[in-house]
């Protein structure tokens, strides 16, 4: 038990954790470990998506920002 600690959680968080359990015998430690791993994966994916979006912006502006296209808007 030397590698354990106690944390305080609001009661509504505890209720949410109970609902998130895959089975009744799953510990909060196991559940929180899964949640953190999922969060880190999603954050990494989001950073990659933002990177792709930023590098695509100049090319999209080049492709879509033409005076010829604007003339069609007034037809």
MODELLER restraints for C-alpha pairs under 7 A, 6 or more apart:
rsr = mdl.restraints
at = mdl.atoms
rsr.add(forms.Gaussian(group=physical.xy_distance, feature=features.Distance(at['CA:21:A'], at['CA:31:A']), mean=6.59, stdev=0.5))
